[in-house]
Amino acid sequence: MPVFSTAALGRFEGGRYWSAQSVGADVGEDGGRRGAGDPAACGVDRRTLRAALLVLAAASLWGALGIFARYAIAAGLHPLEIAFWRAALGGGLFAVHAAVTRAVLPSGRDLGTTAGFGLVGVSVFYGVYQLAVQAGGASLASVLLYTAPAFVGVLAWQVLREPLGAREGTAIAQTVVGVALIALGERSAVRLGPAALGYGLLSGFTYALYYLYGKLFFTRYAPAGLFAIALPVGALGLLPVVPFGPKSPHAWLWLALIAVLSTYLAYLAYAAGLRHLPATRASVIAAWEPVVASGLAALLFGEHLAPLSYLGAALIVTATVLLQARGPGENRCPYP
C-alpha cells in the first residue's frame, strides 16, 4: 500500500517513486519511462488479480463451511455450538500464529475497536445468522446475508471514500439478484416475517463490517494479531447462549476442518486479498461462496440444481468480471 500519494507528484510504492503522467505512463526513479501497455508498468494489475484470486479462494473455503457444518450437525452438534468452536479453535490457531511470527497485537483504542469487532462481527453475526435461518429458512437467510455487498458499497463510499458509480451499483445488484436466484432454485421453504427479515438484514450488515474493519486495520497489523483477539472475544460473547453437548471423534473432526480450512486459512486468504482490493469489489467476489456451497451440495448429496440456480451463479460470475474490467476512463494500471 502507498505511504505517499498526490495527484500532481505521483506516488511512492515498493521502494520506488512513480510519477503520474497524463498519458498513463510511469517513470521510475532511475529515469526509465514505462508505457501504459508495458507489462512492467502494470505490476499493480498482477497484484490486483492475485488479490481477487485470494478472496475467491477464501469464498470457496467459506462455501465448504456449510458442508462441514452439515456433517457436524448430523454428528449431534447444535449450530450455535459449531459457531462457538469455530471462533474458539480458529482464534487459538491465530494466537499460535501470532506468537510464532511475533505479530504485533493491537493496543489502546485499536484493541478496543478489535474487541468490539469481535463482539459484533463474530458473536452477533454468527448468532443472528442462525436466528435468521431458524425464523425464515436457509434460503431466505442466505439472500439477506448477501445484501452485504450493498452495505459494503455504501459504507466504503462514506467511510473509505471508495467510488460508488454505475458499474459498482450494477455489480452489487447483480450479486444480490444472483444469490436470490440460487436460493429460489433450491426450492426450500421460505417463511418471510418481521423476525426473519430483521435477523437476515442484521446478518448482512454485520458481515459487511468485516470489509470495513479489514480495510482500516489489515494495512496496520498482521491479520494473525487481529484475529487472535477478535475471534476469542467473539467466542466469549457466544458462550452464554451455547447449548453444549457430548461430542464424538467424528464431531471433533468436522469442527477441526471448520476451524482450519473455513476459518484460519480462509481468513488469511481474505485478509491478504482485501489489502489490495476495494472493499466493494472484494465483497462481490466473496459472493462466490453460495455458488461453491450449492455446487458441493449437488456433488456430495445429489441435490438437484434448478435452472434458476445456474442463472444466479452466472449473474454472480459476470458481476465479478464487471468489477475486474477497466472502464474507458480508468488508468491502464489502476492503483488500489
C-alpha positions as CSV (number, residue, x, y, z in Angstrom):
1,M,0.0,0.0,0.0
2,P,1.2,3.6,-0.6
3,V,2.8,5.7,2.1
4,F,2.6,8.9,0.0
5,S,0.3,9.9,-2.9
6,T,-0.7,13.1,-4.6
7,A,-2.3,13.6,-8.0
8,A,0.4,16.1,-9.1
9,L,3.5,14.4,-7.7
10,G,2.8,10.7,-8.2
11,R,3.4,8.0,-5.5
12,F,6.0,6.2,-3.6
13,E,5.5,2.4,-3.6
14,G,7.6,-0.7,-3.2
15,G,10.7,1.4,-2.5
16,R,10.4,3.3,-5.8
17,Y,8.9,6.7,-6.7
18,W,6.4,6.6,-9.6
19,S,5.4,9.9,-11.2
20,A,1.9,10.4,-12.7
21,Q,1.8,11.2,-16.4
22,S,-1.2,12.4,-18.3
23,V,-0.7,9.8,-20.9
24,G,-0.9,7.0,-18.4
25,A,2.9,6.1,-18.4
26,D,5.1,5.7,-15.3
27,V,8.6,7.0,-14.8
28,G,10.7,5.3,-12.2
29,E,13.4,7.0,-10.1
30,D,16.0,5.5,-12.5
31,G,14.6,7.7,-15.2
32,G,13.3,4.8,-17.3
33,R,9.9,5.5,-18.8
34,R,7.4,2.7,-18.7
35,G,4.4,2.9,-21.1
36,A,0.9,2.1,-20.1
37,G,0.9,-1.0,-22.2
38,D,4.2,-2.3,-20.8
39,P,3.7,-5.3,-18.5
40,A,6.5,-4.0,-16.3
41,A,4.4,-0.9,-15.6
42,C,1.4,-3.0,-14.6
43,G,2.6,-4.8,-11.5
44,V,-0.4,-3.4,-9.7
45,D,-2.6,-5.3,-12.2
46,R,-1.0,-8.6,-11.4
47,R,-1.2,-7.8,-7.7
48,T,-4.9,-7.0,-8.0
49,L,-5.5,-10.2,-9.9
50,R,-3.7,-12.2,-7.2
51,A,-5.8,-10.4,-4.6
52,A,-9.0,-11.2,-6.4
53,L,-8.0,-14.9,-6.6
54,L,-7.2,-14.9,-2.8
55,V,-10.6,-13.5,-2.0
56,L,-12.1,-16.1,-4.3
57,A,-10.2,-18.9,-2.5
58,A,-11.5,-17.6,0.8
59,A,-15.1,-17.6,-0.5
60,S,-14.6,-21.2,-1.7
61,L,-13.4,-22.2,1.7
62,W,-16.4,-20.4,3.3
63,G,-18.6,-22.2,0.8
64,A,-17.3,-25.5,2.1
65,L,-18.3,-24.4,5.7
66,G,-21.9,-25.4,5.0
67,I,-20.9,-28.9,4.1
68,F,-18.7,-29.3,7.1
69,A,-21.4,-27.9,9.4
70,R,-24.0,-30.3,7.8
71,Y,-21.9,-33.2,8.8
72,A,-21.2,-31.7,12.3
73,I,-25.0,-31.3,12.9
74,A,-25.5,-34.9,11.8
75,A,-22.9,-35.8,14.5
76,G,-25.1,-34.2,17.1
77,L,-23.8,-30.6,17.4
78,H,-26.1,-27.6,17.7
79,P,-25.4,-24.8,15.2
80,L,-24.5,-22.3,17.9
81,E,-22.0,-24.8,19.4
82,I,-20.5,-25.1,16.0
83,A,-20.2,-21.3,15.8
84,F,-18.6,-21.2,19.2
85,W,-16.0,-23.8,18.4
86,R,-15.3,-22.2,15.1
87,A,-14.4,-18.9,16.8
88,A,-12.6,-20.5,19.8
89,L,-10.5,-23.0,17.7
90,G,-9.9,-20.5,14.9
91,G,-8.8,-17.9,17.5
92,G,-6.4,-20.4,19.0
93,L,-4.8,-21.1,15.7
94,F,-4.4,-17.4,15.1
95,A,-2.9,-16.9,18.6
96,V,-0.3,-19.6,17.9
97,H,0.4,-18.0,14.5
98,A,0.8,-14.5,16.1
99,A,3.1,-15.9,18.8
100,V,5.3,-17.8,16.3
101,T,5.6,-14.8,14.0
102,R,5.8,-12.3,16.8
103,A,2.9,-10.3,15.3
104,V,2.2,-7.0,16.9
105,L,-1.1,-7.1,18.8
106,P,-3.5,-4.1,18.7
107,S,-3.3,-1.9,21.8
108,G,-5.1,1.2,23.1
109,R,-8.1,2.3,21.0
110,D,-7.2,-0.3,18.4
111,L,-7.5,-3.0,21.0
112,G,-11.0,-1.7,22.0
113,T,-12.1,-1.5,18.3
114,T,-10.9,-5.0,17.6
115,A,-12.6,-6.4,20.7
116,G,-15.8,-4.6,19.6
117,F,-15.5,-6.1,16.2
118,G,-15.1,-9.5,17.8
119,L,-18.4,-9.0,19.6
120,V,-20.3,-7.6,16.6
121,G,-18.6,-9.3,13.7
122,V,-18.4,-12.7,15.4
123,S,-20.8,-13.0,18.3
124,V,-23.7,-11.0,16.8
125,F,-23.0,-12.1,13.2
126,Y,-22.8,-15.8,14.0
127,G,-25.8,-15.6,16.3
128,V,-28.2,-13.6,14.2
129,Y,-27.5,-15.7,11.1
130,Q,-28.5,-18.8,13.0
131,L,-31.7,-17.0,14.2
132,A,-32.4,-15.9,10.6
133,V,-32.2,-19.5,9.4
134,Q,-34.5,-20.6,12.2
135,A,-37.0,-17.8,11.6
136,G,-37.2,-17.7,7.8
137,G,-35.4,-20.8,6.4
138,A,-31.9,-21.2,5.0
139,S,-32.7,-19.8,1.5
140,L,-34.1,-16.5,2.8
141,A,-31.2,-16.2,5.3
142,S,-28.7,-16.7,2.5
143,V,-30.3,-14.0,0.4
144,L,-30.5,-11.5,3.2
145,L,-26.9,-12.3,4.3
146,Y,-25.7,-11.3,0.8
147,T,-27.2,-7.9,1.0
148,A,-23.7,-7.4,2.5
149,P,-22.2,-6.0,-0.8
150,A,-24.8,-3.2,-0.8
151,F,-23.9,-2.3,2.8
152,V,-20.2,-2.5,1.9
153,G,-20.7,-0.3,-1.1
154,V,-22.4,2.5,1.0
155,L,-20.0,2.1,4.0
156,A,-16.9,2.1,1.8
157,W,-18.2,5.2,-0.1
158,Q,-18.9,7.1,3.1
159,V,-16.0,6.0,5.3
160,L,-13.3,4.9,2.9
161,R,-14.1,7.3,0.1
162,E,-14.2,4.5,-2.4
163,P,-16.1,5.2,-5.7
164,L,-19.7,4.0,-5.9
165,G,-20.6,4.5,-9.5
166,A,-22.9,2.9,-12.0
167,R,-20.6,-0.1,-12.5
168,E,-20.3,-0.8,-8.8
169,G,-24.1,-0.4,-8.3
170,T,-24.8,-2.7,-11.2
171,A,-22.4,-5.4,-9.9
172,I,-23.9,-5.1,-6.4
173,A,-27.5,-5.5,-7.8
174,Q,-26.4,-8.5,-9.9
175,T,-24.9,-10.1,-6.9
176,V,-28.0,-9.8,-4.7
177,V,-30.2,-11.0,-7.5
178,G,-27.9,-13.9,-8.3
179,V,-27.9,-15.1,-4.7
180,A,-31.7,-14.8,-4.6
181,L,-32.0,-16.9,-7.7
182,I,-29.7,-19.6,-6.3
183,A,-31.8,-19.7,-3.1
184,L,-35.0,-19.9,-5.1
185,G,-33.6,-22.7,-7.2
186,E,-33.1,-24.7,-4.0
187,R,-36.9,-24.8,-3.5
188,S,-36.6,-24.8,0.3
189,A,-39.3,-23.4,2.4
190,V,-39.3,-19.6,2.9
191,R,-41.0,-18.0,5.8
192,L,-40.9,-14.3,5.4
193,G,-41.8,-12.3,8.5
194,P,-40.5,-9.4,10.6
195,A,-38.1,-11.6,12.6
196,A,-36.7,-13.3,9.6
197,L,-36.3,-10.0,7.8
198,G,-34.7,-8.3,10.8
199,Y,-32.3,-11.0,11.6
200,G,-31.3,-11.5,8.0
201,L,-30.6,-7.9,7.3
202,L,-28.6,-7.6,10.5
203,S,-26.5,-10.6,9.5
204,G,-25.8,-8.9,6.2
205,F,-24.8,-5.6,7.9
206,T,-22.6,-7.3,10.5
207,Y,-21.0,-9.4,7.7
208,A,-20.3,-6.1,5.8
209,L,-18.3,-4.8,8.8
210,Y,-15.6,-7.4,8.0
211,Y,-14.7,-5.4,4.9
212,L,-14.7,-2.0,6.6
213,Y,-12.7,-3.3,9.6
214,G,-10.3,-5.1,7.3
215,K,-9.6,-2.1,5.1
216,L,-8.9,0.1,8.2
217,F,-6.7,-2.4,10.0
218,F,-5.1,-5.0,7.7
219,T,-2.6,-2.5,6.4
220,R,-1.5,-1.6,10.0
221,Y,-1.5,-5.0,11.7
222,A,-0.8,-8.6,10.7
223,P,-4.2,-10.4,10.4
224,A,-3.0,-13.1,12.8
225,G,-2.6,-10.4,15.6
226,L,-6.1,-9.1,14.9
227,F,-7.9,-12.4,14.7
228,A,-6.1,-13.7,17.7
229,I,-8.1,-11.0,19.6
230,A,-11.3,-10.8,17.7
231,L,-12.2,-14.5,17.5
232,P,-11.7,-15.4,21.1
233,V,-13.7,-12.3,22.2
234,G,-16.4,-13.5,19.8
235,A,-16.4,-16.9,21.3
236,L,-16.8,-15.5,24.8
237,G,-19.7,-13.4,23.5
238,L,-21.4,-16.6,22.3
239,L,-20.6,-18.6,25.4
240,P,-23.8,-17.7,27.4
241,V,-26.1,-18.9,24.7
242,V,-24.4,-22.1,23.5
243,P,-26.1,-25.4,24.3
244,F,-23.1,-27.7,24.7
245,G,-23.4,-31.4,24.2
246,P,-21.3,-34.6,24.1
247,K,-19.0,-34.8,21.0
248,S,-17.9,-37.9,19.1
249,P,-14.5,-38.1,17.4
250,H,-16.3,-37.5,14.1
251,A,-17.8,-34.3,15.5
252,W,-14.3,-33.1,16.5
253,L,-13.1,-33.9,13.0
254,W,-15.7,-31.7,11.4
255,L,-15.0,-28.9,13.9
256,A,-11.3,-29.1,13.2
257,L,-12.0,-28.8,9.4
258,I,-14.2,-25.8,10.0
259,A,-11.5,-24.2,12.2
260,V,-8.5,-24.9,10.0
261,L,-10.0,-24.6,6.5
262,S,-13.1,-22.4,6.7
263,T,-11.7,-20.0,9.4
264,Y,-7.9,-19.9,9.7
265,L,-6.9,-20.4,6.1
266,A,-10.0,-18.6,4.7
267,Y,-9.4,-15.5,6.9
268,L,-5.7,-15.4,5.9
269,A,-6.5,-15.5,2.2
270,Y,-9.3,-13.0,2.7
271,A,-7.1,-10.6,4.6
272,A,-4.2,-10.9,2.1
273,G,-6.6,-10.2,-0.8
274,L,-8.5,-7.3,0.8
275,R,-5.3,-5.4,1.4
276,H,-5.1,-4.8,-2.4
277,L,-8.8,-4.6,-3.4
278,P,-11.5,-2.0,-2.9
279,A,-13.9,-3.3,-0.2
280,T,-16.9,-3.3,-2.6
281,R,-15.1,-5.3,-5.2
282,A,-13.9,-7.8,-2.6
283,S,-17.5,-8.3,-1.2
284,V,-18.9,-9.0,-4.7
285,I,-16.1,-11.6,-5.3
286,A,-16.9,-13.2,-1.9
287,A,-20.4,-13.8,-3.1
288,W,-18.9,-16.8,-4.9
289,E,-19.5,-18.6,-1.6
290,P,-23.1,-19.7,-2.2
291,V,-22.1,-20.8,-5.7
292,V,-19.5,-23.1,-4.2
293,A,-21.9,-24.3,-1.5
294,S,-24.6,-25.2,-4.0
295,G,-22.1,-27.0,-6.2
296,L,-20.7,-29.0,-3.4
297,A,-24.2,-29.9,-2.2
298,A,-25.1,-31.1,-5.6
299,L,-21.8,-33.1,-5.9
300,L,-21.8,-34.7,-2.5
301,F,-25.5,-35.0,-1.7
302,G,-27.0,-35.3,-5.1
303,E,-29.1,-32.1,-4.6
304,H,-30.7,-31.0,-7.8
305,L,-29.7,-27.6,-9.1
306,A,-32.6,-25.8,-10.9
307,P,-32.0,-23.6,-13.9
308,L,-32.6,-20.6,-11.6
309,S,-29.6,-21.6,-9.6
310,Y,-27.4,-21.7,-12.7
311,L,-28.7,-18.3,-13.8
312,G,-27.9,-16.9,-10.4
313,A,-24.4,-18.3,-10.5
314,A,-23.9,-16.7,-13.9
315,L,-25.0,-13.3,-12.6
316,I,-22.5,-13.5,-9.7
317,V,-19.7,-14.5,-12.0
318,T,-20.5,-11.7,-14.5
319,A,-20.7,-9.2,-11.6
320,T,-17.2,-10.2,-10.6
321,V,-15.9,-9.9,-14.1
322,L,-17.6,-6.5,-14.5
323,L,-15.7,-5.1,-11.5
324,Q,-12.4,-6.5,-12.6
325,A,-12.7,-5.0,-16.1
326,R,-11.5,-1.4,-16.5
327,G,-13.7,1.3,-17.7
328,P,-12.8,3.6,-20.6
329,G,-11.7,6.4,-18.4
330,E,-9.6,4.4,-16.0
331,N,-5.8,4.4,-15.8
332,R,-4.4,1.3,-17.6
333,C,-2.5,0.5,-14.4
334,P,-5.1,1.1,-11.7
335,Y,-3.8,2.0,-8.3
336,P,-5.7,0.3,-5.4
